[in-house]
């Protein structure tokens, strides 16, 4: 199932916002009474840190990885943020999980899976869900990017670590969009709309500062639904006697955990507990990724942005490499071309809207990520042979990967 386009759009905004927030750490010259300087880093500018260095924000102390691990190991829940497409952030997540696993029992809570996926996630944990089925489950719940999380999933499986889907179901989201829930409606989590900093920051991201706050109230409430549902799932984990000896590592977009007013505060409201927040933090965007920046009005929040900021580079696998030039959707039948761009490699090869991709270079294509992974191995001027189905006809098409025209 292809993710809801509105949901995908909001998620893209949040991911881009988090990237923007990370970047403004490095910029000086902004001040406001009662605001924590450096956008949540009161003592040191992250721009001055070296890649791989870790800063304890409340004290401005640069610490070693061991020192940070000794500190966060006292927490029952460890939140680790991410810019979704940055492979370096996922390396940080994996490293922390690996170190925690040496001493503690863990479960991993994931924004990328919905609560409705839990039955299949349990089957995966029990070794009863194939890799292909698991990849399809990821795509149905999240979309593309399986390869970014794959090392984490593989490690979790090797160590028998359960995965927990945190996010609201599509059914709940659709009914929530249809109208405000009635008082006491058990379908939805308890929603707190009163945090002024959370609202100000979110509305700035959505464009509320442009005078469209009323129109953006619905997306803001959807954001609240997501975060309250994830927080509810965290609190349910903590209350479950079967988890009394386990820690929970939560992997989520940086926006949902920064400043603590997203998932952490809402989970704590339900059940007080010790938690730590670690943010893999970027301060500079490479020139070839500048198109991912987004203009957002600066909002000053008088809170620490996280407990620890781990300085990372921004690297997007496959970016600025060969492109097929199509928009793909996942269907039960396989991977279908929804749109072929003008002057693209796919258009030159004769691919058309509606074609069903069957195989690439002899490899059967079961999901969009299969295509992306195979494309990631290609260089400019390489050739690939696709088998595709057009109506009732099976065709063979050869693609030559040329640089896209600007």
C-alpha positions as CSV (number, residue, x, y, z in Angstrom):
1,X,0.0,0.0,0.0
2,X,1.4,3.4,-0.9
3,X,1.6,5.8,2.1
4,X,-1.0,8.6,2.2
5,X,0.3,11.5,0.2
6,X,-0.7,14.0,2.9
7,X,1.0,12.0,5.6
8,X,4.1,11.7,3.4
9,X,4.1,15.4,2.8
10,X,3.8,16.2,6.6
11,X,6.6,13.7,7.3
12,X,8.8,15.4,4.7
13,X,8.2,18.8,6.3
14,X,9.1,17.4,9.7
15,X,12.3,15.7,8.4
16,X,13.3,18.9,6.6
17,X,12.5,21.0,9.6
18,X,14.7,18.9,11.8
19,X,17.6,19.3,9.3
20,X,17.0,23.1,9.4
21,X,17.0,23.0,13.2
22,X,20.3,21.1,13.3
23,X,21.9,23.7,10.9
24,X,20.9,26.7,12.9
25,X,23.0,25.4,15.8
26,X,26.0,26.7,13.9
27,X,24.7,30.2,13.3
28,X,25.2,33.1,15.7
29,X,23.7,36.6,16.0
30,X,20.2,35.6,17.3
31,X,19.0,36.4,20.8
32,X,15.8,36.7,22.8
33,X,15.1,37.2,26.4
34,X,14.7,33.9,28.3
35,X,15.7,31.9,25.2
36,X,18.5,29.3,25.5
37,X,21.3,30.5,23.2
38,X,22.5,28.5,20.2
39,X,19.0,27.0,19.7
40,X,19.1,24.6,22.7
41,X,22.9,24.4,23.2
42,X,23.6,27.1,25.9
43,X,27.3,26.7,26.3
44,X,28.9,25.6,23.1
45,X,28.2,26.1,19.4
46,X,28.0,22.7,17.7
47,X,29.6,24.2,14.7
48,X,32.9,24.2,16.6
49,X,32.8,20.5,17.4
50,X,34.6,17.9,15.3
51,X,32.7,15.1,13.6
52,X,32.1,12.3,16.0
53,X,32.4,14.5,19.1
54,X,29.6,14.3,21.7
55,X,28.3,17.3,23.7
56,X,26.3,17.2,26.9
57,X,24.1,20.1,26.4
58,X,23.0,21.0,30.0
59,X,26.7,21.4,31.0
60,X,28.5,22.2,27.8
61,X,30.9,19.3,28.4
62,X,32.4,17.3,25.6
63,X,32.3,13.7,26.7
64,X,33.5,10.4,25.4
65,X,31.2,7.7,24.0
66,X,31.8,5.6,27.2
67,X,30.9,8.6,29.4
68,X,27.7,9.2,27.5
69,X,26.8,5.5,27.6
70,X,27.4,5.3,31.3
71,X,25.0,8.2,31.8
72,X,22.2,7.2,29.5
73,X,22.3,3.6,30.7
74,X,20.6,4.7,33.9
75,X,17.5,5.6,31.8
76,X,14.6,3.2,31.1
77,X,13.9,4.8,27.8
78,X,16.6,6.1,25.4
79,X,15.4,8.3,22.5
80,X,17.7,8.6,19.5
81,X,16.7,11.1,16.8
82,X,17.4,11.1,13.1
83,X,17.2,13.0,9.9
84,X,15.5,10.1,8.1
85,X,17.7,10.0,5.0
86,X,21.0,10.6,6.7
87,X,22.9,7.3,6.9
88,X,25.3,8.8,9.5
89,X,22.4,9.2,12.0
90,X,21.5,5.6,11.6
91,X,25.0,4.6,12.3
92,X,24.8,6.4,15.6
93,X,21.6,4.7,16.4
94,X,23.1,1.3,15.7
95,X,26.2,1.9,17.7
96,X,24.2,2.9,20.8
97,X,22.0,-0.1,20.5
98,X,25.0,-2.4,20.1
99,X,26.6,-1.0,23.3
100,X,23.4,-1.2,25.3
101,X,22.9,-4.8,24.2
102,X,26.2,-5.8,25.8
103,X,24.8,-5.2,29.3
104,X,21.0,-4.9,29.1
105,X,17.9,-6.5,27.6
106,X,16.4,-4.2,25.0
107,X,13.4,-3.6,22.8
108,X,13.4,-1.1,19.9
109,X,10.4,1.2,19.4
110,X,10.1,2.5,15.8
111,X,8.2,5.5,14.4
112,X,8.6,3.7,11.0
113,X,6.0,1.0,11.9
114,X,2.4,1.4,13.0
115,X,0.7,-0.3,15.9
116,X,-1.3,-2.3,13.4
117,X,2.0,-3.9,12.2
118,X,2.8,-5.4,15.7
119,X,1.4,-8.9,14.9
120,X,3.8,-9.2,11.9
121,X,6.6,-7.6,13.8
122,X,6.2,-10.4,16.4
123,X,6.3,-13.0,13.7
124,X,9.5,-11.4,12.4
125,X,11.0,-11.5,15.9
126,X,10.0,-15.2,16.1
127,X,11.7,-15.9,12.8
128,X,8.4,-16.6,11.1
129,X,8.4,-13.7,8.6
130,X,10.6,-13.8,5.5
131,X,12.9,-11.0,4.6
132,X,10.7,-10.2,1.6
133,X,7.6,-10.0,3.8
134,X,9.4,-7.8,6.3
135,X,10.6,-5.4,3.6
136,X,7.1,-5.2,2.2
137,X,5.8,-4.5,5.7
138,X,8.3,-1.7,6.1
139,X,7.4,-0.2,2.7
140,X,3.6,-0.4,3.5
141,X,4.2,1.3,6.9
142,X,6.9,3.8,6.0
143,X,7.8,3.9,2.3
144,X,11.3,3.9,0.9
145,X,14.5,3.8,2.8
146,X,14.7,0.2,4.0
147,X,18.4,0.0,3.2
148,X,19.1,2.9,5.7
149,X,17.6,0.8,8.5
150,X,18.7,-2.6,7.4
151,X,21.8,-2.9,9.5
152,X,19.7,-2.0,12.6
153,X,17.1,-4.6,11.7
154,X,19.8,-7.3,11.0
155,X,21.5,-6.6,14.4
156,X,18.2,-6.7,16.2
157,X,17.4,-10.1,14.6
158,X,20.8,-11.5,15.4
159,X,20.4,-10.5,19.1
160,X,16.7,-11.4,19.3
161,X,15.6,-7.8,20.1
162,X,11.9,-7.3,19.6
163,X,10.6,-4.4,17.4
164,X,7.6,-2.3,18.5
165,X,5.5,-0.3,16.1
166,X,4.8,3.1,17.7
167,X,2.7,5.0,15.3
168,X,-1.1,5.3,14.9
169,X,-3.0,3.1,12.5
170,X,-4.3,4.4,9.2
171,X,-7.9,3.6,10.4
172,X,-7.4,5.9,13.5
173,X,-5.8,8.6,11.4
174,X,-8.7,8.6,8.8
175,X,-11.4,8.8,11.4
176,X,-9.4,11.5,13.2
177,X,-9.3,13.5,10.0
178,X,-13.1,13.2,9.6
179,X,-13.8,15.2,12.8
180,X,-13.0,15.9,16.4
181,X,-13.2,12.9,18.7
182,X,-16.0,12.8,21.2
183,X,-15.1,13.2,24.9
184,X,-14.0,9.9,26.3
185,X,-13.6,8.3,22.9
186,X,-11.3,5.3,23.5
187,X,-10.2,5.1,19.8
188,X,-7.8,7.9,20.3
189,X,-5.1,8.6,22.9
190,X,-5.4,11.4,25.3
191,X,-4.2,14.5,23.5
192,X,-2.6,17.5,25.3
193,X,-2.6,20.7,23.1
194,X,-1.4,23.0,25.9
195,X,2.4,23.1,25.3
196,X,3.1,26.6,23.9
197,X,6.6,25.8,22.8
198,X,5.6,22.7,20.9
199,X,2.8,24.6,19.2
200,X,5.0,27.6,18.3
201,X,7.7,25.4,16.8
202,X,5.3,23.1,14.9
203,X,3.3,25.9,13.5
204,X,6.5,27.7,12.3
205,X,7.4,24.5,10.5
206,X,4.0,24.2,8.9
207,X,4.0,27.9,7.9
208,X,1.7,29.3,10.7
209,X,3.9,32.4,10.9
210,X,2.6,33.3,7.4
211,X,-0.9,33.9,8.7
212,X,-2.3,30.5,7.8
213,X,-2.4,29.1,11.4
214,X,-6.1,28.3,11.1
215,X,-5.6,26.2,8.0
216,X,-2.7,24.4,9.6
217,X,-4.6,23.5,12.7
218,X,-5.6,20.1,11.2
219,X,-2.0,19.1,10.3
220,X,-0.9,20.2,13.8
221,X,-3.6,18.0,15.4
222,X,-2.4,15.1,13.2
223,X,1.1,15.7,14.5
224,X,-0.3,15.6,18.1
225,X,-2.1,12.3,17.3
226,X,1.1,10.8,16.0
227,X,3.2,11.8,19.0
228,X,0.5,11.0,21.6
229,X,0.1,7.6,20.1
230,X,3.8,6.9,20.1
231,X,3.9,8.1,23.7
232,X,1.0,5.9,24.7
233,X,2.8,2.9,23.1
234,X,6.0,3.8,25.1
235,X,4.0,3.9,28.4
236,X,2.2,0.6,27.6
237,X,5.6,-1.0,27.2
238,X,6.8,0.4,30.5
239,X,3.6,-0.8,32.3
240,X,3.8,-4.3,30.9
241,X,5.2,-6.7,33.6
242,X,6.8,-8.8,30.9
243,X,9.1,-5.8,30.1
244,X,10.2,-5.0,33.7
245,X,13.8,-5.9,33.0
246,X,14.0,-4.3,29.5
247,X,15.0,-0.9,28.3
248,X,13.3,0.7,25.4
249,X,15.3,2.4,22.6
250,X,13.1,4.7,20.6
251,X,14.1,5.6,17.0
252,X,12.2,8.6,15.6
253,X,12.5,11.7,13.6
254,X,14.4,14.4,15.5
255,X,11.4,16.7,15.6
256,X,9.4,14.2,17.6
257,X,12.0,14.1,20.5
258,X,13.9,17.4,20.4
259,X,13.3,19.7,23.4
260,X,11.5,16.7,25.0
261,X,8.1,18.2,24.3
262,X,7.1,15.6,21.7
263,X,7.1,11.9,22.6
264,X,9.2,12.1,25.8
265,X,7.1,14.6,27.7
266,X,3.9,12.9,26.6
267,X,5.1,9.4,27.6
268,X,6.3,10.8,31.0
269,X,2.9,12.4,31.5
270,X,1.4,8.9,31.3
271,X,4.0,7.2,33.5
272,X,7.0,9.1,35.1
273,X,10.3,7.4,34.3
274,X,13.9,8.1,33.6
275,X,14.7,8.9,30.0
276,X,17.6,10.3,27.9
277,X,17.6,12.1,24.5
278,X,20.5,11.7,22.0
279,X,20.4,13.8,18.8
280,X,22.8,13.0,15.9
281,X,23.4,16.6,14.9
282,X,24.4,18.2,11.6
283,X,25.8,21.7,11.3
284,X,26.7,21.9,7.6
285,X,25.0,20.7,4.5
286,X,27.2,19.5,1.6
287,X,26.9,21.5,-1.6
288,X,25.2,18.7,-3.5
289,X,22.5,18.4,-0.8
290,X,21.6,22.1,-0.6
291,X,18.3,21.5,-2.3
292,X,17.1,19.7,0.8
293,X,17.1,22.9,2.9
294,X,13.9,24.6,3.8
295,X,13.2,28.1,4.9
296,X,11.6,28.1,8.4
297,X,11.0,31.1,10.7
298,X,13.3,30.8,13.7
299,X,11.5,30.1,17.0
300,X,13.3,30.5,20.2
301,X,12.6,27.8,22.8
302,X,13.8,28.2,26.4
303,X,14.6,24.5,26.7
304,X,17.7,22.2,26.2
305,X,17.3,20.7,22.7
306,X,18.5,17.3,24.0
307,X,20.7,15.7,26.6
308,X,23.4,14.8,24.2
309,X,24.3,16.0,20.7
310,X,26.5,13.7,18.6
311,X,28.1,15.6,15.8
312,X,27.6,13.8,12.4
313,X,28.0,14.6,8.7
314,X,25.1,14.6,6.3
315,X,25.3,11.7,3.9
316,X,22.5,10.4,1.7
317,X,23.2,7.1,0.0
318,X,22.6,7.2,-3.7
319,X,22.0,11.0,-3.8
320,X,23.2,12.6,-7.0
321,X,23.9,9.2,-8.6
322,X,22.1,7.5,-11.4
323,X,18.4,7.9,-11.7
324,X,15.7,6.0,-13.6
325,X,13.5,9.1,-13.7
326,X,10.2,7.5,-12.5
327,X,7.8,7.7,-9.6
328,X,7.1,4.2,-8.3
329,X,4.3,2.8,-6.2
330,X,4.0,-0.5,-4.4
331,X,1.0,-2.7,-5.4
332,X,0.0,-6.3,-4.6
333,X,1.2,-7.2,-8.1
334,X,4.6,-5.6,-7.6
335,X,6.3,-2.3,-8.4
336,X,4.3,-0.1,-10.8
337,X,5.5,3.1,-12.6
338,X,3.1,5.9,-11.7
339,X,4.9,8.6,-13.6
340,X,7.8,8.8,-16.1
341,X,9.6,12.2,-16.2
342,X,10.3,13.9,-19.5
343,X,13.9,13.5,-20.8
344,X,14.5,10.8,-18.2
345,X,16.5,7.6,-18.7
346,X,13.2,5.6,-18.4
347,X,11.5,7.8,-21.0
348,X,14.4,7.3,-23.4
349,X,14.3,3.6,-23.0
350,X,10.5,3.5,-23.7
351,X,9.0,3.0,-20.3
352,X,5.5,4.4,-19.8
353,X,3.1,5.3,-17.0
354,X,1.4,2.2,-15.7
355,X,4.1,-0.3,-16.6
356,X,4.6,-3.0,-14.0
357,X,8.3,-3.7,-13.3
358,X,9.0,-7.4,-13.0
359,X,12.8,-7.7,-12.9
360,X,16.0,-5.7,-13.2
361,X,19.1,-7.4,-14.5
362,X,17.6,-10.8,-13.8
363,X,16.6,-9.9,-10.2
364,X,12.9,-10.2,-9.4
365,X,11.5,-6.9,-8.1
366,X,9.2,-7.3,-5.1
367,X,9.3,-3.8,-3.7
368,X,10.4,-0.2,-4.4
369,X,13.5,-0.7,-2.3
370,X,14.6,-3.5,-4.5
371,X,14.8,-1.0,-7.4
372,X,16.5,1.6,-5.3
373,X,19.1,-0.8,-4.0
374,X,20.0,-2.1,-7.5
375,X,20.1,1.5,-8.8
376,X,22.6,2.4,-6.0
377,X,25.1,-0.1,-7.5
378,X,25.0,1.6,-10.9
379,X,27.3,4.3,-12.3
380,X,26.7,6.7,-15.2
381,X,26.8,5.0,-18.6
382,X,26.0,1.6,-17.1
383,X,23.3,-0.4,-18.7
384,X,20.4,-2.4,-17.1
385,X,17.8,-4.7,-18.6
386,X,14.3,-4.5,-17.2
387,X,11.4,-6.9,-17.8
388,X,8.1,-5.2,-17.5
389,X,4.4,-5.9,-18.0
390,X,2.3,-3.5,-20.1
391,X,-1.3,-4.5,-20.1
392,X,-1.1,-8.2,-21.1
393,X,2.2,-7.9,-22.8
394,X,5.7,-8.7,-21.3
395,X,8.4,-6.5,-22.6
396,X,12.2,-6.3,-22.3
397,X,13.7,-2.8,-22.0
398,X,17.3,-1.7,-21.9
399,X,18.1,1.5,-19.9
400,X,21.4,3.4,-20.3
401,X,22.0,5.6,-17.2
402,X,22.9,9.1,-18.4
403,X,23.2,12.2,-16.2
404,X,19.9,14.0,-15.9
405,X,19.5,17.3,-17.7
406,X,19.1,20.3,-15.5
